[in-house]
Amino acid sequence: MGGAFGRKWVRLNRRGPHNQALVSLPDTRPSPARQLTQRIALAALLLAASVALVWFDRDAYTDNLDGQVSLIDAIYYSTVTVTTTGYGDITPVEPHSRLLNAILITPLRVMFLVLLVGTTLQVLATEGRRIFLDGRWRRHMRNHVVVVGFGTKGRSAVDTLEMNGCDPSKIVVIDGRASAIGDANLRGYAAIEGDATRRDILRRAEIVKAREVIITLDRDDSAILVTLTVRQLNPSAHVVVAVREEDNASLVRQSGGDAVVTSSEAVGRLLGLSAVSPNLGTVIEDLLSSREGLEVAERQVTAEEVGQQPADIRSEHVVAVVRNKTLRRFYDPTVASLQTGDQVVVVRRAEQELANEKPSDL
């Protein structure tokens, strides 16, 4: 739902006059029910305008029943006229009244039909289409990634997921801010606006069928509550949580978090390292950045590498080996020889830089 459509929309939105990028404003349209109420009210005003025209010029009309046009007759005539029923029992007889019908009543009739019938059908059809697409999306969404919180941390996490091959259509964002939801949609992700501490919001994101859940909220208490709720709804999902304070990391783990990242502590350590050794801080920041310099990655051991030592791999620097779902440092004697099924955590040159150099190498 999100990936291909969102990317296509962004490409089309950039094709403005003189190839200038067009601004994308937030969608402030009211709900379908409110739109329908507004249109009914406007249709009533149009009908009242027609009644006023006929009533103030009632001497120019004749009623086949008694020849006189009362207020009720004016309402009756306007109603059957704007709805194009037209029984013909009340008719304008004076030239000026027929002219007023041609230049005023007829446009009112057209506006009434377009406003009430056309737009009402459009609202109902649009809402019906949304319900249909929502139902189809729920049926097909499984093994996806749910990102709770689309701030700076959430956007960086999603960018990293995409860089490592995650399909954008398999990413679902939950955030309580309309601006964040709009940003997620423009990036090609399905998004749900609401409070992730509520079970119904998590269920709308099909959390029960999710493979991965990333929680990046600004408050640690909210992150703990969301973690508890997610773990109750989906015991098998891999849950990664960001907390601000180290003291809350143990609570998140007890709540069901598989991995906990302490943002404040991590930033503090990076600041301290940069103060002690600017070069060391620069290297660590380089490892955390994307698309340039160095990057950290995890991959499967190839058939050619089976039997080798971690230090024998020259194109990349192996820093850890994952064997039987257990992380072991590269100097651990139990991983002195790589085996089939092992995964290695490596430090390597960013793939984006290698891709940029390929055309010049040909």
Residue, then its C-alpha position, 0 to 999 in steps of 0.5 A: m500500500g505505502g511504498a510504491f504509491g507514496r514514492k510515485w506521489v512524491r515524484l509527481n508532486r515535484r513536477g511543477p512549473h519550471n521543474q520547481a518543487l511544489v509545497s505539500l500542505p497538511d490535509t485539513r479536510p473535515s471528516p466525511a460526516r462533517q462534509l456531508t452536513q456542511r453540504i446539506a446546510l449549503a443546499a438548504l441555503l440555496l433552497a431558501a434563496s429560491v423560496a425568497l425569489v418566488w415569494f417576493d415576486r409571487d404576483a408574477y406566478t399563478d397556481n392552477l388550483d386557486g391562482q394565488v401563490s402563498l408562502i407554502d406554495a413558494i416553498y413547494y414550487s422551489t422544492v420541486t424546481v431545484t430537484t428537477t421534479g417540476y409538476g407544472d401546477i405553479t408557473p411564472v406568467e410574467p416575462h420578468s419572472r420567466l427571465l428570473n427563472a432562466i438566469l437565477i432559478t436554473p443556476l440554483r437548480v444546477m448548483f443544488l444538484v451538483l452540491l447535494v447529489g454529486t458531492t454526497l456520492q463523492v464523499l460516500a464513494t471516497e469513504g467506501r474506498r478507504i474502508f475497502l483499501d484498509g481491509r485489503w491492507r490488513r489481510h495482506m500485512r504480516n511479518h512487517v515492522v511497526v515503528v512507534g514514534f516518527g521523530t528523529k530517532g524513528r526516521s533514522a531507524v526507518d532509513t537504516l531499515e531501508m538501507n538494509g533491504c527492508d521493503p517500505s511497504k512492510i513498514v508501519v508508523i504509529d505517531g500521535r502527531a498529524s505532521a509526523i503521519g503526513d511525513a511518513n506517508l510522503r516517504g511511502y509508509a503506511a501510518i496510523e495516527g494515535d496513542a500507541t499505549r492504546r490496544d486498539i491503535l496497536r491492533r489497527a497496525e496489525i501488531v499481532k502479525a508484526r515481525e519487528v517492533i521499534i519503539t522510539l518515544d520521548r517519554d520512558d514511561s510511555a515506552i515501558l507501557v507500550t512495550l508491555t502492551v506489545r509483548q502481551l499482544n505479540p509474544s514472538a515479535h522482536v522488540v527494540v526500545a529506545v529510552r532516555e535514562e539508563d535507570n529505565a533500561s532494566l524496566v524495559r527489559q523486564s517489560g519484554g524488550d529484546a534490545v534496549v538503546t539508551s539514547s542519553e547515555a549513548v550521546g553522553r559517551l560519544l561526547g566524552l570520547s570526542a572530548v578525550s580523543p576527537n579522532l575516536g569520537t569521529v570514528i564512532e560517529d562515522l560508524l553510526s552514520s550512513r551512506e559514507g565512510l565506514e558502516v557496521a553490518e551483519r551478514q551470512v558467512t559465505a561458502e568460501e569463508v567456511g573454515q577460515q579465521p575471522a582475521d583471514i577476511r581481508s575485504e572487511h574487518v570482522v568484530a564479532v561472530v553470531r553462532n547459534k544465536t549467541l554473539r561472540r567477540f572475534y577473539d573468542p577461541t570458540v569462533a577461531s574457525l568459521q562454520t556454515g550457518d555463522q553470521v559475522v558482524v563486520v566493519r566495512r566501507a559504505e556500500q553507497e561509496l562503492a556504488n558511486e565509484k563503480p562507473s569511474d572504474l569501468 
